[in-house]
Amino acid sequence: MSIKIIRATTVPMSLNSFCNGMLRELSERYEVIGLSSPDKELEEVAEREGVRVIAVPMERHISIFKDCRSLWRMFRVFWKEKPTMVHSMTPKAGLLCMLAAWITRVPVRVHTFTGLVFPTSTGLKRKVLMFTDWLTCACATHIIPEGEGVKSDLTNNHITRKPLRVLGYGNVRGVDMDYYRVSEEIRVKSEELRKSDSITFLFVGRIVGDKGINELCEAFDKLSGMANVRLLLVGPYEDSLDPISQRSKAIIEQNPAIESVGGKFGDELLPYYAASDCFVFPSYREGFPNTVLEAGAMGLPSIVTDINGSREIIVEGENGMVIPSHNADALFEAMFTMINDKMARDKMAGKAREMIATRFEQGYVRKCLYEFYEDILGPVA
């Protein structure tokens, strides 16, 4: 009888992104089912990976009535499927899956923490988030923090006393180094975006307050008055969830050196990396930011904040610079250094791709996960 595994995320976009190609590889060893909220992307996962999928509606934010309904549906799925292992990622899927799997006595219950929200929260919200993370851990048999920073937060805040295991150097997806490279085709496309007479800084991510966009706008607005620079903002705005300040919006609209181009993904995104000189990511909190990995694979030095994940990718002075979060002055100084010290910038750029390849190459990251599965499930015949 084959071992049945259910891999779950709250929304199918996460399953589609984090497990691209992985579910297909796992299905060669196990019976694999993908589980997430209903959406066309879930069907894309089924078709591409060649695995069965199950849709269970889940809300990303707290909704007591809908969460209880989702838990009941999850319970019914696990009771019917009787999996050997449930492996969840993302907060809401983790809470619901681990609780339902514990109730139905699924033998192996694994949750991966890709990031924690409570360290930057306050008051009642912080207490609620800490409790839900505690409950997730209490119901799980195995807990994987995505990086050492996440592991420390779980331990130091007494979320769990269970053993925590970071796989490899961290990260859950890894970087496809064959894809993230400056091919001749990408180089040609990047020439249409590049401005050879200016230093181009690039940000890729959601244009929201938590990503440090307010500090980035303030620092760059000051910088652009002193040097020939450009800032590319690649990503969607989320004004209903975490809007940036009105001052930042005004700076983006009025400063001609800032170009906000909206969300770009896949082949559309690569030329933006190739057309830039430095990646900047002043986020307040992360699990393990994939865009910093991608930028490094594309040969860019990075300026990042001293937070979980980012500090594990960027080594100060080697492949980038690490600054305090919430600090526009420190960000300005780092960007100013990148402009004026070309030798240091070129040195960091020269090491960027190699450092990603040796620690976060996708094949290595997946190998660490597959070996973990064999450790807890036993070798596959």
N, C-alpha and C positions, 0 to 999 in steps of 0.2 A: 504494500500500500504506500503510495507516494505521500511525501510531506506537503501539506497545504499551508501556504503563506498568504496572508492578506496584508498588502501595503496600503496605507491610508494617509490622506491629507485632507485638510478642510475643504479646499477648492481645487478643482482639477488642473488649474494652471500650475499649481505647485507640483502635483504629480507629474504633469507633462514636462515640467522643467527639470526637477530634481532627479527623476527616474528615466530620463530619455535614454533608451537603449538598455538600461539596467534590468527592467522587467523582462525583456526578451532574453537576456543572458541568464537571468535567474530561472526562467521557465525551462531551460535546458536541464536544470537540476531538480526543480521543485514544481508543484502545481501552484501557480501564482494567480492571485486575484487583485485587481486594483480597485480601491474604494475611495469615493469622494462625492462631493455634491453633484447633482445633475447639471450637465452643461455639454455643449458640443465638443469641448476639449476632452471630456472623459471618453467620448466615442473615438476621438482621434488617438487617444492612448491605446484603446482596445485594438484599433486597426493597425497602428504602427508597431506595437509591441507583441501583437498576436496573443493577448491574454484576455480572460474574461474580466469584465468590470461590473461593479455594483454601485448604484447611485443611492446615496443617503443624504438628504438635505441637511446642511449644517450652516448655522450663522457664525460669521467670524467674530461678532461682538456678543456680549452677554444678552441673552434673551431667555428668561426663565422658562416660559411656556414652550417656545420652539426648541430649546435645548432638551427639555424633558421628552418632547416628542421624538427628537433625533436619537436620544438615548434608548428609547423604547424600540425604534426601528433598528438601531445598531444591535441591540440585544437579540432581536429576532433573526437578524442576519447571522450572527455568530452561533446562535443556537442551531440554526439550520445547516450552516456550512461546516461547523465543528473543525476549525482550522487548528493546526499544530502551533502556529505562531501568528500573532498580530503585531505588526511593526508600524507605528504611527509617527508622523511628523507634523509640525505646526500645532499651535496651542489648543485650539478647540477640538481638532481631531484627536489630539493626545488625551485630553480629558475624557471625552466621550468614549473613545476606543478602549482606553485602559480600564475605565470603570465597567463598561459592558463586557470586556474580555475577562475581567476579574469575576464578575457575577456569573458568567457562563463557564468559568473555570477553564479558559483557554490555557494550555500548559505553559507556553512561552509568550510573555507580553513585553514588548520592547518599545520604548519611546526615545526618539532623538530630539533633543532640545537644540533647535537651530538658532535660538536667541531668546533672551529673557526681557520681558517688559517691566517687571516690578522694580528693578534697580533704579530706573529713572522716573518712577511714579511716586506719588505721595498720598498721605491720608488714607481714607477708606479704600480707595482704588488699589493702593499698594497692598493692603492687607488681604483684599479679595484675590488679587493676582497671586500672592504668595500662597494663599490657601489652595487655589486651584492647581498650582504647580506641585504643592505638597501632596495633594490628593492623586494627581497623575503619577507621581513617584511611588506613593504608597500602593497603588494598584499594579504597578509594573514589576516585572521580575528582573529586567535589565534596563539600564539607563545609559544612553550615549550622549554626552555633551559634545556639541560640534567642535569645541575648542577648549583649551586650558582656561581661558577667561570665563567661559560659561560654567565650566566645572568648579572653579573657585567661587563663583557667585552662588551656586547651588549649595556648596559645602559651608561657606562662611555665613550664609543666611539661614542655615539649619533647615533647608528645604527637605533634605534627606540624609540619612546615614548609610544608605546602601552604597556598595562599591560603584564608582563611576569610571567609565572607560572611554577615553578619547581614542579614536581609531587613527592610526598613523600620526600625521602632523595636524590632524583636524580637517574640517570641511567634509561635506556630504556628497558633493557632486563631482568635484575635481574639474580640471580644465582639459579640454580636448586641444592639445598643442598643435595638432595638424590643422585644426579649424582656426584657432586664434593665432594667426601669423600674418605677416605682411607679404602676401603673395603679389605677383606682378599685377594681377587683376585689381586687387585692393589698392595697391600703390597708385595705379592709374586713376581709380575712382577718387582716391584721397586728394589728388592734385586739384580736383575741382572744388574741394572744400578748403584747402590750405591757403594761407596767406603768408608768403615767404618773408615778408618784411616785419612780421610780428611774432611774438611768443604766444602760443595758444594753450590755454588751460582748458581742461575738459572735466565736466561732472556728468556722470550717468547715474540716474536713479530717480525716485519720486521727488518732485519739487515741493517739499513740505518742510515744516519747521524742524522736525526731528532729524533731518538729514544735514542740518547746519547751514541751510540756504541763506538765512538771515545774516549770519556771520560772513558767509562767502560773498554775498552782495556788498556788504559794508567794506570788507577788505579789498575786493576787486575795484570798487568804485574809487577808492583812494589810490589804488595802484595804477589805474588807467589814466589818472591825471599826471603820472610821473614817468610812464614808460609806454612803449608801443606794444600793447598786449591785447589779447582777445580771450573771451570766455564763452565756451559752448556749453549750454545747459541742455542735456538730452534726457527727457523724461516727462511724464504727465504731472499736471497739478492735481492735488486732491484737496480742494478748498473746503469740502464738507467734512473732512476728517482731521486735517492738520494744516490749516492754511499758513502761508508765510505772512510776514507783516506787510502792512500797506506801504511802508517805506521801501521794503525790498521789491515789492511789485513796481513801485515807481522807478526805482533804480533800473530794473530790468527793461522797463518800457522806454526810459529816457536815455540810457547809456548806449550809444551806438556800437560800443565794443563788446556788448553782450548779445549773444544770439540764442534765443530759446526756441528749439526746433521741435519740441514735442517728443513723444516716445519713438524710439527706434529699436528694432530687434533684429537678431540674426544677421543676415547679409547686409541689411541696411545700416547696422551699427558699426561694423568693422571699419569702414572708411573714416569714421569720426575718430576712432582710436588712432588710426594711421596718420591722420591729418593734424594730430596734436603733439605737443612737446612735453606736457606734464599732466598727470591725472590728479584731481583734487577731490577729497572725499571727507568733509568735516562733520561726519555724522555724530549724533549723541550716543547712539547705542546700536549694536549689531550682534548677530551671532557669528557669522563668517561671511563678510561681504564679497559676493562673487564678482562684482564689477572691478574691485581692486585686483583680484586674481586675473581677470581678463585683461585689464590694462597692463599688468606686468607681463603677461604672455605676449602682448603686442609690443613690448619693448619700452613701455613708458615708466619713468620714475613717478612715484606717488607722494602726495602730501596727505596724511591721514591723521585722525585724532587718536589719542591714547585710550582706546576702548577695546573691548573684547573683539577678537577676530582681526581687526585692522593691525593691532600691535603684534599679532602672530604672523602676519604676512609681510609687513614692512619692518626692516631692520634699519634703525637710524643711521644715515650716512652710507648705507650699502645699496639699497634699492629704493630709497626715498627718505622722507622726513616724517617724524612723529611729533605732534603738537598737542597741547591741552585742548579739550573740547570746550565749547561755549566761549571761545576766545578769539575775537576778530583780530586783535592786535598780533597775536602769535601767528595767526593764519597769514596776515599781511607780511610779516617778517619772513615767513617761510617762502611765500610766493616771490617776494622781493629777492631772496637768495637764489631761487631757481632762475630768475631772470639774469642776475648779475654775475653769478658764478657758473659760467658755461662749462668749465672743466669738471666741476663737481656734478653738474647735471648730466653731462655726457657719461661720467663714470657710473652714476646710478642707473642711467638708461642701459648701459652696457651690461650690467649685472641683472637687470630686472627679469628678463625672460628665463635666464638660467636658474635663478632662484625659485621661480614658479615651477619650472620643469622638474627640478630635483625633489620637490616636496609635495606638489599638488597636482601632478599629472593624473589625468582621469583614470587611466588603467591602474595606477598604483592605489588611488583612493578606493576604487571598486574592489581591488584585490584584498585590501584591508577589511572591507565589509564582508566579502564572501568568506574569508577566513574566520571572521567573527561568527558568522552563521554556522559554519562547520563546528566551531568550538561549542556552541550552545545547542545545536541540533544533532550533532554527530556527522561523521563523513557520509557523503552520498555515494552509494554503490555504483 
